[in-house]
Each structure stands twice: as structure tokens, then as C-alpha cells.
Amino acid sequence: MKKNFVKNLTFLLSLMILISFNAEIYAQENTENKTKSDFWNRIQFGGGLGLGFGSGYTDIMIAPSAIYNFNDYVALGLGTQYNYVKQRNFYNANMYGGSIIALFNPLTEFQISTELEQLRVNRTFENGIESASQNFWNTALFLGAGYRNENVTLGIRYNILHRDRDNIYAEAFMPFVRLFF
């Protein structure tokens, strides 16, 4: 069932991008004096940084990304992520990977997003006597919605592939802040 949902979602996203791309080609053909630098005017860079420190706890995350705005309604982009988490005498993890994101803005202030994320997870659990290591790929497919004000979007996203076991996210719902400049 999840396989069909992912196929259908992929088809819908591809169709949305194709329609947007065709509209963009039509607009370019009907506009005179287009410059080659227009491509770079449609690129936005952004991402996230995270730092968390506590008594014996460290969490450092960096996640740069870039999107291409096909028009005022549709954007598509790529991102990378690295996350280091350590809880002294208990847990240590390195997570790294990438993502593909599609953004749809039906209204200026409202944004719908779909993000497919693939992370390699290397983690070790320690209990003082022994340790256990796990190395696996974690796939997440987030569907999100948020309020957008210029370059900043605040919202919530839901990981439709979330499983309580063998997952790096504690919950399927996650708030987000998205910034592109």
C-alpha cells in the first residue's frame, strides 16, 4: 500500500513540475530580451543549522539546501544534511545524507511541501558494560504545510514512512522553520 502511495505521489509531483516547466517554456518564448542570468535569479539558497548542548549531551546539525523557482507557485530543490548526536555514556550517532524537496505555493502566505530524505545512520548504544552498533539507511517522506512570510516559512510536516522501530525521529509530526534567501 505504501509502495502505491509513493508511486502516486511521485507521479503527481512529476506532473506538477512538468506543467510548471511547460508554462515556463511558453513564457520564455513569448518574452523578448531574456538574459542567461535569469537562471541564477531563480535560485535560492538556505537550509538549517542546529546546536543543542546540555549536561553530557551534544547535538550539532548542518543542512544546506538550494531550490529553483520555476514560477511563483512551484519550486524544486536539493539538500544535504549532517547531524552529530552524543549523550555521554549512552548514545553516539553520525547521520548524513540528502533530500529532494518540492514546494507549492497556492497562495502567497501558504506553502505545501513534499520532501524525500535519505540518511545514513551510524549509531552506538552503551550501557556501561557493553555496546551495540547499528548502521542503516533511514528514509523519510515528509508532507508539510506552513505559513510563509517572504523567505521564511513556519509549519509542520508529517513523515508518512515513520515507524517507531528503527527510526531516527521520535515522532511522525515535526515542526519546521524553512529559510531561503
C-alpha positions in Angstrom: 0.0 0.0 0.0 2.8 2.4 0.9 4.5 1.5 -2.4 1.4 2.6 -4.4 1.1 5.8 -2.4 4.8 6.7 -3.1 4.3 5.9 -6.8 1.2 8.0 -7.0 2.8 10.9 -5.1 5.9 10.7 -7.4 3.6 10.8 -10.4 1.6 13.8 -9.1 4.8 15.7 -8.3 6.3 14.9 -11.7 3.1 16.1 -13.4 3.1 19.3 -11.3 6.7 20.0 -12.3 6.1 19.2 -15.9 3.1 21.6 -16.1 5.1 24.3 -14.4 8.1 23.7 -16.7 5.9 23.8 -19.8 4.4 27.1 -18.6 7.8 28.4 -18.0 9.0 27.5 -21.6 5.9 29.2 -23.0 6.5 32.3 -21.0 10.2 32.4 -22.1 9.2 32.0 -25.8 6.8 35.0 -25.5 9.2 37.2 -23.6 11.8 39.2 -25.5 15.3 40.2 -24.2 15.6 37.3 -21.7 19.1 37.0 -20.3 21.0 33.9 -19.3 21.4 35.2 -15.8 17.7 34.7 -15.3 18.5 31.1 -14.2 20.6 32.4 -11.2 17.9 34.9 -10.3 15.5 31.9 -9.7 17.9 30.0 -7.4 17.6 30.4 -3.7 19.9 29.1 -1.0 19.1 28.3 2.5 18.9 25.4 5.0 19.2 24.9 8.7 21.7 24.9 11.5 21.1 23.3 14.8 23.1 23.3 18.1 22.0 21.7 21.3 24.1 21.3 24.4 23.3 20.0 27.9 24.8 18.1 30.7 26.7 15.4 28.8 24.6 16.0 25.7 25.7 17.4 22.3 23.6 17.8 19.1 25.1 19.5 16.1 23.3 19.7 12.7 24.0 21.4 9.4 21.7 21.2 6.5 22.4 23.4 3.4 19.9 23.4 0.5 19.1 25.1 -2.7 15.8 25.5 -4.7 15.0 26.5 -8.2 11.8 28.6 -8.5 10.0 27.6 -11.8 7.5 30.3 -11.2 5.7 32.0 -8.3 3.9 28.7 -7.4 6.4 25.8 -7.8 10.0 25.2 -6.7 12.1 22.1 -6.6 15.4 21.7 -4.8 18.1 19.5 -3.3 19.7 19.5 0.2 22.3 17.7 2.2 22.5 17.1 5.9 25.0 16.1 8.6 24.0 15.5 12.2 26.1 14.5 15.2 24.4 13.5 18.4 26.1 12.3 21.6 24.8 11.5 25.1 27.7 10.7 27.4 27.8 7.0 28.5 24.7 6.2 26.5 24.4 7.1 22.8 26.5 8.3 19.9 25.3 8.9 16.3 26.5 10.3 13.0 23.8 10.8 10.3 24.4 12.1 6.8 22.6 12.2 3.5 20.5 14.2 1.2 17.0 15.2 0.2 14.8 16.3 -2.6 12.1 18.9 -1.9 9.2 20.2 -3.9 7.4 23.4 -2.8 4.0 24.6 -3.9 2.6 28.0 -3.0 -1.1 28.1 -4.0 -1.3 31.4 -2.1 1.4 33.9 -1.2 1.2 33.1 2.5 0.6 29.3 2.3 3.2 26.7 1.3 2.7 23.0 0.8 5.8 20.8 0.7 7.0 17.3 -0.1 10.4 16.2 0.9 12.1 12.8 0.4 15.1 12.4 2.7 17.6 9.5 2.7 20.1 9.4 5.7 22.8 7.0 6.5 22.7 6.4 10.3 25.7 5.1 12.3 24.9 4.9 15.9 26.2 3.2 19.0 24.4 2.5 22.3 26.4 2.0 25.5 25.2 0.9 28.9 28.5 0.8 30.8 29.0 -2.9 30.3 28.6 -3.5 26.6 27.9 -1.5 23.5 25.8 -2.2 20.4 26.2 -0.6 17.0 23.7 0.0 14.2 24.4 1.1 10.7 21.4 1.6 8.4 19.7 3.8 5.9 16.7 5.8 7.1 14.2 7.0 4.5 11.6 9.7 5.3 8.9 11.1 3.1 7.5 14.3 4.6 4.3 16.1 3.6 4.1 19.6 5.1 2.2 22.8 5.2 3.2 26.1 6.5 2.7 29.9 6.8 5.1 31.8 4.5 6.3 35.4 5.0 8.7 36.3 2.2 11.7 34.0 2.7 10.7 32.3 5.9 8.1 29.5 6.3 6.9 28.2 9.6 4.9 24.9 9.6 4.5 21.3 10.4 5.4 18.2 8.4 4.4 14.6 8.7 6.7 11.6 7.9 4.3 9.1 6.2 7.0 6.4 6.3 7.5 6.8 10.1 8.0 3.6 12.1 8.5 3.5 15.8 11.2 0.9 15.5 14.5 1.6 13.6 13.7 5.3 13.1 15.8 8.3 13.9 12.8 10.5 14.5 10.8 10.1 17.7 7.5 11.3 16.2 5.9 11.3 12.8 4.9 15.0 13.2 7.7 17.6 13.2 7.6 21.4 13.3 9.9 23.2 10.9 11.3 26.6 10.0 12.4 26.9 6.4 14.6 29.9 5.3 15.7 30.7 1.7 17.5 33.8 0.6 
